[in-house]
Amino acid sequence: MLDEMDPHAARAALEWLVEMGCDEAIGDHPVNRFALVERAAPPAAPPPLSLAPGDAPAPVDPVTEAETMAARAGTLEELRAALDAYPHCDLRRGAKSLVFSDGNPAARVMIIGEAPGREEDRAGRPFVGQAGQLLDRMLAAIGLARDHADPSRAVYITNILPWRPPSNRDPAPDEVAMMLPFLRRHVELANPDLLVLTGNHACNAVLGQRGITRLRGSWTDGFGRPALPLLHPAYLLRQPHAKRDTWADLLDLAARLEG
């Protein structure tokens, strides 16, 4: 089949595989592991817990445990460590890195995105791909930068989910519910003056509302502080005509900071 593919078809097939999340070459030839003579022994089962007659282990509520672990964090470093130790979100199993934050933690503006993509998963930082590069240019147009030393001109960036969903799929409701206590504590510890919510998923997590094209451009309250819904930079890459609305929202953000 490969011999019959022209270079253009082969490239299209590779791009499709990358889009589906198959972005690593494991080996030159497939391996039939059922045919291997020597196979690793299964791990030993842990010893059973000693329970009194009629007792059963108490079920673990992932959201309650997330709330407990997040509340114990007194610094951003401790919050990152708590996220890294949180065992109930299966996204961590398929991700290369935990994408916690980027920018100046003392910034007046905190930007909340959706979830890491492939480039963010590799770099361990949010918004570093094409959408992130556009976001940097958008911020620079109003005098802001994630690496600015002056907190009044800096931004701090995080996501709802710290791990990349497979094939960049949308966050699942249970995943958002587990990560929401960590996100709320993240905002409390960073203590920004303003929040910028990029895209539908950030608005749904923080505000409990969807419909970003309707929500954008109007200030609201998120986690007890002013919040501005903003079209996601990835949406602007697909719909360049919407940049005019986003420019008006950025000017509004700049005016709010000056005021």
N, C-alpha and C positions, 0 to 999 in steps of 0.2 A: 504493500500500500504506500509506504514511504517513497519508493522509487517512482511512483506515478504522480507524486505531488510536485507541483512547480514551486519555485521559491516564494511566491506570493501566498499560496495556499499554506505552505509550511509555516510562514511567519504568522498568518492569521490563526493557525491552530495553536502556535506557541502563545500568542497574545491571549487567546481564549483560556488556555490552561492557567496562565498567570492570573487572569481575572477571577478564575474559580478558586484561587488560592494555592495552586500547585506551582510554587515558585522555587523549589529546591530539587536538584538532581541528586538522587540517592545512589544510583549505580548505573553502570552501562548495560547490565542485563538483569532481567527479573529473577527473583529467587523464589523457588518453591520451598517454603519452610516446612511444609508437611513431609517433604522427601528427605529432610536432613536427618542423619542418623543420631547425632548428638544434639539433644535439645536441652535447654536450661530447665532445671527442676523448678516447679512452681514454688512461690514463696510460702513459707510455713504460715499456717493460720495462727492468729494470736490466740492465747489461751482464753477460754470463756470466762466471763465475769462471774464472780460469786454473788448470786442474788438470792434473797430470801424467797421462800416458797410463795408463789403468787405475785412476786414483784416482776416488773418489766422495766427495761431501761427507758428513761424519760426521753421523748422525742426532742430533737434539736430543731429550733426554729431559726433558719438562717438570718432572717431580718432582725430578730431579737438579739442574736449574737453579734450581728453587725453593729447594732445600736450600742451594745455594751462595749465592744472593742473600740469603736470610734470615740465614745465618751471618755474613755480612759486616756486617749492621746492628748497630751498637753502641748505638743509642738508639732510642726509640720513633719519633722523627721520621725517623730513617734507615730504620726498618722500613716506615713508611708510604710513604716515597719509593720503597723497593724494590718494594712492592706495586703502586704506581702505574706503575712501569716494567716490571712483569712482563708479557710479551706473549702468553702461551700460553693464558690463560683467556678464552674467547669471551664470557663473561658481561659483561665490561667494555664490549663493543661496544653492548649494548642498555641499559646502565644510565646514569642521569643523573649519578651521583656515586659515588665510592668511600666506603663507610661503614666507617670504621676503628674508632672507639671513642667512648666518652663516659664522663664521670665523673672521679673523682680517680685518676690513675695510681699514687698512693702508697697507695691503699686496701688494707686487709687482705683484702677480699673481691673476687674477680674473677668476674663472671658471663659465661658463654659461651652465646650463643644460636645460632640456626640460620642465618638469612640475612635481609637487609633485605627489607621489604615496600615497598609503594608510598609510604607516608608517610615511611619511613626513607630511601628513595632520593631523595625530594624534599628532605628536610631534611639529608641527609648525616650522620645520627646514628642509632645503633641504638635500638630500642625507644622509639619516639615515638608510635606509633599507639595504638589501643585497648588492645592487649596491653601496650604499654609503660606506659600510664597506670595499668593495673591493677598492673603490676609496681612502679611507684613507690608506690602505696598499700600494697602488701604489705610493701615494705621499710620504709616509714614506720611501720607497725604495730609493728616491732621496733626502731625508733630509727635506721634507716639511710637514707641518701639519696645519690644519685649526685653531688650538688653539695656535699656536706658538706665543710667545710675540714679537719675532724679526720679523719685517715686511719683511726682506729679506728671511726668512724661513717660512713665513706664506702664507696661501691662503685665499681668500674671495670667497664665493660661492653664486650663485643665480640661478634662472630659468627664462625662457621666460615667463611662466605663473605662477602667485603666488597662484593660486587655483587649486585644483585637478580636472581634467576632469572626468566625470562619467565613472566608470569601466576602468580607466586608458587609455581611448582612446587617439588617436593622437590629438594634438591641431588643431582646425579649423582655416582656413585662417583669418576669421574675428576676432577671438580671438587674434591671433598673431598680427594683424594690430592694435588692440586697445592697446595691452600691449607693443608694440615696442617703443612708445615714453617714457614710464616709464623705459624700459630697457636701452635705450640710455642715459637717464638722470642719471640712476643708475651708469652706467660706468663713466660718466662725474664726478659725485660727488665722487665716490671711487677713480678715477684717477689711475688705476693700470698701471704698465709698460707693462704688457703682458696680453693677453686674451687666455684662453683655451676653445674651443668650443666643447662640448661633444655631438656627435651624429648628425644625419641628420637635426633635427628640429632646433637646435642651429645654425648650419651652414646656413640653409635656411633663418632664421630670420636675422642673422647678415651679412652674405655674399651674400644672394640671390642665393645660390648654394646648390645643393643636390648631393649625391653620396659620402658618408663619406669614403668608402673604397678607393675611388680615391683621395679624398681631403686630407686624413690624411697624416701626415708626411711632409707637405709642408707649410712653413710659408706664411701668406698672410696678408692683411690689413683688420681690422675690427673696425669700429667706430673710425678710425684715429689712430690706434695703432697696433703693431704686434699681430697677432692672429694665434694660432696653432689648427687646427682641430684634434680631438682625438676621437677614437672609444669609444662609450659610455660603461661604466662599465657593464650595463645590457646586452649589446651585448657580452661582454667578458664572462659573466656567461653562455651564451648559446653557444658561440663559443670559447672554451678555446685555440684553436690553434692560435687565433689572438693575444694572449698575447705577442707573440714574437715581432710583429710589434709595439704594444703599448709600450713595453719596450724600443725599439729603439726611439720612439717618446718622451718618458719620459727622456731618456738620452739627447736628443736634447734640451728639455726644460731646463734641468739642466745646460747644456753647455751655453745656451743663457743667463741664469741668472748669471752664473759665468763671462761670457764675458762682 
